[in-house]
Amino acid sequence: MEKYDVTIIGSGLGGLVCADILSKEGYKVCVLEKNADFGGCLRSYIRKGRILDTGIHYAGSLDEGQILNQYFKYTGIRDKLKIKRMDEDGFDIIHRMGKEYKYAMGHENFIETLSQNFPKEKENIRKIIKTFKNIGDLISVDHLKQKKNFSSDGMHYFNTSISDFLKECTDNADLRSVISGTSMQCGEEENTSLYVFSTIINSSIESAYRFVDGSQQVADLLIESIKSHGGEVRNKAEATRLITHGKIITCAEINGNELIESKYFISGIHPSGTLKILEKTPSLKKAHFSRVNSLKNSFGFFTLSIILKGNTFPYLNRNYYYHDENSSWVDSNCEKQGMKKVLFCTPASSYSEQYAKTAQILEPMYWHEVEKWEHTTLSSREADYTAFKQKRAETLIEYIAKYQPQLKGAIETYSTSTPLTYRDYTGTKNGSAYGIVKDYNHALKCLLPSKTKVPNLFITGQNNNVHGMIGVFMTAMYTCSELLGTQYLAEKVANA
Ligand SMILES: Cc1cc2nc3c(=O)[nH]c(=O)nc-3n(C[C@H](O)[C@H](O)[C@H](O)COP(=O)(O)OP(=O)(O)OC[C@H]3O[C@@H](n4cnc5c(N)ncnc54)[C@H](O)[C@@H]3O)c2cc1C
């Protein structure tokens, strides 16, 4: 039986960053991934020779001196990344009620640009953006330099509703709606906190980038780095049981037949999945299981991945968020009411700066829309599921063609995925895109600490804290701080 210092379950961004940090610090680590491919939502796949992404379409704070850049520097992969800075004067375009609004990069640029649409609201816009920046600064490089505990300062903002905050700042409903124009990145109006919203939006206002030829490069480079520090990363290795002895875990069982002994365990998968494989232990009461299993999960996505005919559709260095109605917030009634809220983007490729090779359309989708097929698997889905997906794809193409008329004629072929695909692929509960909802109404209940009641079990990934690239990196830092010490790790990253 192999013995490790730390066994990490899941090779998504959370698991890989933890493995990289700990292996760099001298821990003998092993990452277990159930799938053949590594990366979870970082994974890119190839169709007809074109690269398509699963779950990262853009990322923020990658300019020099910004936090994600610093994290990447610390991991040693920053200079190897192929990234493309998006349009400075409009990286996100919010299209609502027949008008376009630009999100510009840089706080002052953002304020000036949006004020052109809302001249009387300039001071209110400034107040809003200043708050987003203050919250974003809680995870800045400066904050790390002060060796501060990452988490505690933000609690007040976790308990505050973004929607209430915006109402306090302005009476202008159109402005509120434009500022929440990218909210499908965050969650629903009734539960999204000021903290989650600000952390995500502030990061892209600082700077917004695409990964050229896909986000898989991040997973591949992290794996290379982990291996260079003596760590192991195993595919087709599903953790099927966490075997306990008294209060602690002694071994992880892989694929029902192999045991791995370890001093510590970090789980980077959905907490319900962790509890499902954890053997009975006096460390955890039954009530804990019910509490975690009762937490709400975010909506998922219907994704339409399009292969474009050669040199027919321009590469657009910005994202388009299309909204049919006044409110930009996703809610479970949108589909019933025939209202669309859609993200359209053309991923960056090294083949051409001028033309797009692929396009992706993302539309939030709730579990109830696919629930009737929940007992099917990828290979056993019925014809009615295929018909459901095809109908949704055709509707979406027609919808986007209203705004991007060249699109229809440029499509060579397409593929689709639903929350069922994500459930089967990453194991996320109900195919949710962002895992457990960090609901401002019950922040204490929803925010699961990295340290669990089982003394040698820690958790990481999007379910603990803010989701997305920035949030998952930050959470990996919290998780690793449990073993390395907060001040020590903060200093190391700050001085990388
Ligand atoms: C459609 C979509 C679009 C998104 N767009 C963006 C974006 O543009 N920018 C952004 O920053 N964020 C985006 N996100 C969010 C971002 O992708 C996630 O928050 C982040 O990648 C989650 O990382 P993770 O490590 O927590 O989980 P995951 O990536 O889900 O990784 C979990 C891993 O664990 C593995 N696993 C599960 N069970 C087991 C087991 N028992 N044994 C072994 N392995 C197991 C899974 O196979 C998977 O590889 C998007 C998400 C989705 C779904």
Ligand as a Chemical Component Dictionary entry (heavy atoms), coordinates in Angstrom:
data_LIG
# 
_chem_comp.id                   LIG 
_chem_comp.type                 NON-POLYMER 
_chem_comp.pdbx_formal_charge   0 
_chem_comp.three_letter_code    LIG 
# 
loop_
_chem_comp_atom.comp_id 
_chem_comp_atom.atom_id 
_chem_comp_atom.alt_atom_id 
_chem_comp_atom.type_symbol 
_chem_comp_atom.charge 
_chem_comp_atom.model_Cartn_x 
_chem_comp_atom.model_Cartn_y 
_chem_comp_atom.model_Cartn_z 
_chem_comp_atom.pdbx_ordinal 
LIG C1  C1  C 0 -20.645 26.190 -17.995 1  
LIG C2  C2  C 0 -19.736 26.864 -17.005 2  
LIG C3  C3  C 0 -19.097 28.039 -17.365 3  
LIG C4  C4  C 0 -18.222 28.667 -16.465 4  
LIG N1  N1  N 0 -17.540 29.774 -16.874 5  
LIG C5  C5  C 0 -16.579 30.305 -16.064 6  
LIG C6  C6  C 0 -15.743 31.377 -16.528 7  
LIG O1  O1  O 0 -15.852 31.842 -17.666 8  
LIG N2  N2  N 0 -14.803 31.866 -15.656 9  
LIG C7  C7  C 0 -14.633 31.362 -14.392 10 
LIG O2  O2  O 0 -13.751 31.849 -13.662 11 
LIG N3  N3  N 0 -15.415 30.343 -13.938 12 
LIG C8  C8  C 0 -16.366 29.799 -14.745 13 
LIG N4  N4  N 0 -17.118 28.735 -14.300 14 
LIG C9  C9  C 0 -16.917 28.231 -12.931 15 
LIG C10 C10 C 0 -15.631 27.408 -12.798 16 
LIG O3  O3  O 0 -15.487 26.563 -13.918 17 
LIG C11 C11 C 0 -15.675 26.555 -11.520 18 
LIG O4  O4  O 0 -16.037 27.348 -10.418 19 
LIG C12 C12 C 0 -14.337 25.861 -11.194 20 
LIG O5  O5  O 0 -13.668 25.409 -12.331 21 
LIG C13 C13 C 0 -14.627 24.701 -10.253 22 
LIG O6  O6  O 0 -13.428 24.024 -9.904  23 
LIG P1  P1  P 0 -13.448 22.880 -8.800  24 
LIG O7  O7  O 0 -12.060 22.365 -8.684  25 
LIG O8  O8  O 0 -14.112 23.361 -7.565  26 
LIG O9  O9  O 0 -14.443 21.733 -9.342  27 
LIG P2  P2  P 0 -14.480 20.832 -10.655 28 
LIG O10 O10 O 0 -13.866 21.522 -11.814 29 
LIG O11 O11 O 0 -15.898 20.380 -10.762 30 
LIG O12 O12 O 0 -13.559 19.579 -10.295 31 
LIG C14 C14 C 0 -13.965 18.471 -9.539  32 
LIG C15 C15 C 0 -13.191 17.264 -10.059 33 
LIG O13 O13 O 0 -13.407 16.152 -9.186  34 
LIG C16 C16 C 0 -13.586 14.976 -9.960  35 
LIG N5  N5  N 0 -14.309 13.987 -9.134  36 
LIG C17 C17 C 0 -15.595 14.039 -8.720  37 
LIG N6  N6  N 0 -15.869 12.977 -7.928  38 
LIG C18 C18 C 0 -14.717 12.257 -7.821  39 
LIG C19 C19 C 0 -14.346 11.065 -7.110  40 
LIG N7  N7  N 0 -15.212 10.401 -6.326  41 
LIG N8  N8  N 0 -13.069 10.609 -7.229  42 
LIG C20 C20 C 0 -12.154 11.265 -8.005  43 
LIG N9  N9  N 0 -12.459 12.402 -8.694  44 
LIG C21 C21 C 0 -13.711 12.894 -8.591  45 
LIG C22 C22 C 0 -14.357 15.480 -11.164 46 
LIG O14 O14 O 0 -14.307 14.568 -12.235 47 
LIG C23 C23 C 0 -13.652 16.811 -11.449 48 
LIG O15 O15 O 0 -12.527 16.627 -12.276 49 
LIG C24 C24 C 0 -18.012 28.109 -15.173 50 
LIG C25 C25 C 0 -18.668 26.919 -14.815 51 
LIG C26 C26 C 0 -19.508 26.297 -15.720 52 
LIG C27 C27 C 0 -20.158 25.001 -15.330 53 
# 
loop_
_chem_comp_bond.comp_id 
_chem_comp_bond.atom_id_1 
_chem_comp_bond.atom_id_2 
_chem_comp_bond.value_order 
_chem_comp_bond.pdbx_ordinal 
LIG C1  C2  SING 1  
LIG C2  C3  SING 2  
LIG C2  C26 DOUB 3  
LIG C3  C4  DOUB 4  
LIG C4  N1  SING 5  
LIG C4  C24 SING 6  
LIG N1  C5  DOUB 7  
LIG C5  C6  SING 8  
LIG C5  C8  SING 9  
LIG C6  O1  DOUB 10 
LIG C6  N2  SING 11 
LIG N2  C7  SING 12 
LIG C7  O2  DOUB 13 
LIG C7  N3  SING 14 
LIG N3  C8  DOUB 15 
LIG C8  N4  SING 16 
LIG N4  C9  SING 17 
LIG N4  C24 SING 18 
LIG C9  C10 SING 19 
LIG C10 O3  SING 20 
LIG C10 C11 SING 21 
LIG C11 O4  SING 22 
LIG C11 C12 SING 23 
LIG C12 O5  SING 24 
LIG C12 C13 SING 25 
LIG C13 O6  SING 26 
LIG O6  P1  SING 27 
LIG P1  O7  DOUB 28 
LIG P1  O8  SING 29 
LIG P1  O9  SING 30 
LIG O9  P2  SING 31 
LIG P2  O10 DOUB 32 
LIG P2  O11 SING 33 
LIG P2  O12 SING 34 
LIG O12 C14 SING 35 
LIG C14 C15 SING 36 
LIG C15 O13 SING 37 
LIG C15 C23 SING 38 
LIG O13 C16 SING 39 
LIG C16 N5  SING 40 
LIG C16 C22 SING 41 
LIG N5  C17 SING 42 
LIG N5  C21 SING 43 
LIG C17 N6  DOUB 44 
LIG N6  C18 SING 45 
LIG C18 C19 SING 46 
LIG C18 C21 DOUB 47 
LIG C19 N7  SING 48 
LIG C19 N8  DOUB 49 
LIG N8  C20 SING 50 
LIG C20 N9  DOUB 51 
LIG N9  C21 SING 52 
LIG C22 O14 SING 53 
LIG C22 C23 SING 54 
LIG C23 O15 SING 55 
LIG C24 C25 DOUB 56 
LIG C25 C26 SING 57 
LIG C26 C27 SING 58 
# 
